[in-house]
Amino acid sequence: MTTPFATHEVFNQSPPFQDVNLFTSDAALMEAVKREGAMHAAAGLSAFGAACGSAQAFECGRLANENPPRLRAFDSKGRRLDSIEFHPAYHQCMQMSMAEGLHCSAWDHLAKPGSQPLPGANVARSAGTYMAIQMEAGHQCPMTMTNAAVPTLLREPQLAKSWIPKILSRTYDKDFKPASDKRGLTIGMGMTEKQGGTDVRANSTRAVPAVGAHVRRLLGAGPGAGRAFLLSDAALPARRQPQRAGLSAPQGQARQSLQCILRS
């Protein structure tokens, strides 16, 4: 288009990469999905590929990256909040990925006791994740963390009973409120020790059972079962994100016994 400030015609640039189906245009991805037995999900992956490859989706990714999360320390009256505010574009990316089930679809069978996972369920989820990352990469951290946290939760049936149903929800609840009040949630992981970032078993934090009358007075009513003190020089990760619980990763007494503590 001619403008008063035009100096020359730009003729050797490719058109914007947008409004492309990230599934049907990717021969290698389609072949992998077929080879690994997940073609039953092809129609859904095609629809999701079109959504992730749209101009609107790429614009959401751009806005989410150019407007990073911000700490809101206080409310208008000076009361402490310590909450994290995300740009609306980030919430749109989260909503798209949660609606697609990228955080939970490999575990959908858990909603019906005795059911088995669909063949290639994790392949289909991974293909969707691959396309969502092209839209915006950062929001896939809670998606993949939530998917990976389910086997750990299943080792504790009482925790699983209360947490898994909300993990299986595909409703994105962006409001900051207790997990018990949310319609859906995601899981994050915190590993704050300097030497433990890529070597989790190098963490030196220890979890000590909270027992005894003095500890019960400190922690409130109840016998203290399932409660623990964390002994560490590392700060615990913040919990002030819209819908995320946290798994901290301290060591058990044995050097090779890695444990997790759920913080909601």
PAKOL-272904 format. One record per residue: residue in one letter; x negated, y, z negated of N, C-alpha, C in turn. Coordinates in steps of 0.2 Angstrom, whole numbers, plus 5000, padded with zeros to 4 digits. Atoms other than C-alpha are relative to their C-alpha. Example, Ala and Ser with C-alpha at 12.3 -4.5 7.8 and 13.67 -1.06 7.14 Angstrom:
residues 2
A499649945000493849784961499650065000 S500449945001493249954964500450054997 
//
This chain:
residues 264
M499649945000500050005000499650065000 T500449944999499350175005500250054994 T499949955005499150294990499650065001 P500449944999498450474989499349994998 F500750015002496850394981499749945003 A500350054996496550254993499450025004 T500649984996494850255000499849955006 H500250044995494750095010500549944999 E499550065000495749925014499549944997 V500350065003495249775003500349945003 F499850064995495349625015499849934998 N500350065001494249495008500149974993 Q499950025006495049454991500649955000 S499550055000496149304987500650034997 P499449975003497949334982500049984992 P500050025007498349324963500249934999 F499850075001498449154956500650004995 Q499350005004500249144950500549975004 D499550044997501849064954499849945004 V500250064997501048904957500249944995 N499950055004501548734950499449964998 L500650035003500148674939500049925000 F500050074999500648494941500049975007 T500050024993501148464959499450025004 S500549984996499748564965499349974998 D500650035003498448464955500049935001 A500050074998498148304964499749954995 A500350055005496948234951500449994994 L499550005006498148274937500549955001 M499550054998499548184946499849935000 E500350074999498448034950499949974993 A500250025006497848024932500749984996 V499450025003499648024925500349945003 K499850064997500147894937499649944998 R500450055001498647784934500149984993 E500050015007498847794915500849984998 G499350025001500747744916500550054997 A499549955003501647904912500450045006 M499649974994502547934929500750014998 H499349995002504147924920500150074997 A500049935002503748104914499950055005 A500249964994503348164931500550065001 A499649954999504948264933500050064995 G500149955005504748354916499450045001 L500649975000502948384919500050055006 S499949954994503348464936500350064998 A499749945002504548584928499650044995 F500449975005503348624914499450035004 G500649974996501948654927500250065004 A499749944997503048774936500150064996 A499949955005503448864920499350034998 C500649985002501648874915499650045005 G500349964995501048934932500350065003 S499749944997502249074934499750064998 A500349935002501749254934500250024993 Q499849985007502749284918499649964995 A500450045005501749144909499350035000 F500749985000500049204914500050074997 E499949935003500649384909500049994992 C500050015007501049314892499349984997 G500750025002499349234891499650064999 R500449945000498549394895500150054994 L499849965005499549494883499849974993 A500150045006499249364869499250014999 N500750005001497349374872499850084999 E500249935001497249564873500350034994 N499749985006498249584857499949954995 P500150055005497449474844500450014994 P499750005007498249424827499750064996 R500249945004498249574815500249984992 L499850015007498149564796500550064998 R499649955003499549654787500049994993 A500250015007498949674769500650024996 F499549975004500349774762500750015004 D499349984997502249814765500050084999 S500049935000502849994766500050034993 K500049985007502950004747499449984996 G500650025003501249944744499949934997 R500150075003501649764739499649965004 R500450044996500449634744500349955004 L499750054995500849534759499549955002 D500550044997499249464767500349955005 S499750044994500249404782499750025006 I500349994993499649384800500650015005 E499549984995500649474813499749985007 F500250034993500549394831500450045005 H499649974995501049484847500649965003 P499450044998502749434854499849955006 A500250054995501849354869499749944998 Y500350065003500949234858500649964998 H499450045002502649184851500349975006 Q499750034995503249154868499749945003 C500450054998501849044872500149944995 M499950055005502148944856500749975001 Q499350024999504048934860500049955006 M500050044994503648864877499749934999 S500450065001502448734871500449954995 M499650045005503548674856500649975003 A499450024997505048664867499849945004 E500250064996504048544878499849944996 G500250055004503548444863499249985000 L500750015000501648464865499749994993 H500350015007501448454846500349934997 C499750055004502548304843500349945005 S499750054995503148204859499749935000 A500350075001501948064856500349964994 W499750035006502848034840500750004999 D499349995000504648054845500349944997 H499750065002504947874841500149994993 L499950005007504747904823500750024997 A499349985002506447984823500549944999 K499550065001507247814824499649944998 P500450055002506447684813500149945004 G500050074996505947524822499950025007 S500149994992505747614839499350005001 Q500650004998504247604849499850065005 P500149954996503347744858500149985008 L500050014993503647764877499349995003 P500750014997502247694888499750075002 G500349944998501047834891500250064997 A499749945003501847954879499450054998 N500649955001500148024874499750035006 V500249984994499648034892500450065002 A499649944998501148144896499950064996 R500149945004500848254881499450035002 S500749974998499048274886500050045006 A499949964993499548324904500350074999 G499649945001500748454897499550054996 T500549965004499348514885499550045005 Y500549974995498148534900500350065004 M499749944996499348644909500150064996 A499949945005499848754894499450034999 I500749975001497948784891499950055006 Q500149954995497948864908500450065000 M499649945001499248984903499750044995 E500449975006498449024886499749954996 A500350055003497248924877500050004992 G500050005007497248984859500649974996 H499450025003499048934855500049925000 Q500150075000498548754859499749974994 C500350025006497548744843500649974995 P499550035004499148714832500449955003 M499650064996499948604845499649944999 T500450065000498448484845499949984993 M500150025007498148494826500749964997 T499450035002500048454823500049935002 N500050074998499948304834499549954997 A500550045003498348244826500149984993 A499850015007499048264808500549954999 V499550055001500448144810499749934997 P500350065003499347984807499850014993 T500249995007498648054791500650014996 L499449995004500348104785500449934999 L499650075000501047924789499649964994 R500350035005499747864776500350014993 E499749985007500747944762500850005002 P499350004998502547894765500550054997 Q499649955003503248014753500050075003 L500149944996502448164762500349995007 A499750014994502948094778500750015001 K499350005001504748074773500350085001 S499849935000504848264770499750045006 W500449964996503648334783500149985008 I500050024993503848224799500650025003 P499449974996505648274803499950075003 K500149934998505148454804499550015005 I500550004995503648414814500349985007 L499650024993504748324827500550055003 S499549954997505848474829499650045005 R500349974994505548564845500350085000 T499849935001506248734838499450044997 Y500549965002504948864836500350054995 D499849955005505248964820499550044998 K500549965001504149104819500050044994 D499949965006504749184803499549974995 F500450025005503549174788500449994994 K499650025005504449084775499849934998 P500250075002504248914765500249955005 A499950064995504148754775500749974999 S499450035002505648694766500650045003 D499549964997506648834774500050015007 K500150004993506048814791500349955004 R499750054996506848734806499549955004 G500650044997505148674813499450034998 L500649985002503348684809499449975003 T500650034997501548654814499549994995 I500550025005500048594805499350035002 G500649974999498348684804499549964996 M500550035004496648624798499550054998 G500549965002495448714787499449974998 M500650025003493648674785499550065000 T500349935001492748824778499350004998 E500750005002491048764773499550015006 K500449984994489648824784499749945003 Q500350064997488848654786500549955003 G499450054999490548564789500450025007 G499649984994491148654805500149945005 T500050064995490648514817499849944998 D500350075003490048384805500550004993 V499550005006491648364793499749964995 R500350045006490748224783499550034996 A500549965004489448354778500350044995 N499749965005490748444768499949984993 S500250025007490348444749500650024995 T499449995005492048504742500249944997 R499750065004492748384729500750014998 A499349995003494548354724500049964994 V500050035006494648314706500850004997 P499350015002496348244699500250054995 A499849955005497348374689500449964995 V499750045005497648274673499950034993 G500049975006497948314655500550064998 A499549955002499048434645499850075002 H500249934998497948584648500150025007 V499949994992498048564667500750005001 R499249994999499948534666500250074998 R499849935002500148694657499850055005 L500249954995499148784670500449995007 L499650014994500048704685500750005000 G499350005001501748704678500349934998 A499750065003503048574673499849945004 G500150064996502848394678499349964998 P500650045002501448254675499450025003 G500649984997500248334687499849955005 A500150054995500348174698500050035007 G500149984993499748214716499750075000 R500349935000498948384711499349994998 A500750015001497148414711499750075000 F500449945000495848554708499549995006 L500550014996494648584722499450044998 L500649975002492848614717499550025006 S500349984994491948714730499850075000 D500249935000490948874734500350035007 A499649984994492048884750500750034999 A499349975000493548994752500549955003 L499550034996495148904756500350045006 P499749974994495948944773500750044998 A499449965002497349074772500649965003 R499450034998499149014774500550055003 R499549954998499949174780500150005008 Q499850004993500349114798500749985000 P499350015000502149104803500349934998 Q499650065001502548924802499549944999 R500550055000500948824798499849984993 A500350035006500548714784499249995001 G500850014999498648674781499849944997 L500350065002497648524779499250024998 S500749995002496048554769499649945000 A500450074999494648424771499450004995 P500650015004493648394755499849935000 Q500250065001492648244751500349964994 G499950045006493148104740499449984996 Q500650025004491948024727499549975004 A500450034996491247914740499850045006 R500249964994490147994753500350005006 Q499750014994491047924767500750005000 S499350005001492747944760500350075001 L499849944998493448094769500850014998 Q499350005002495148154762500350075002 C499649944998496448294766500550024994 I499549975004497448404755500550045003 L499549974997499148464761500250064996 R499849945003499448644757500650045004 S499549974996501148724762500150074998 
//
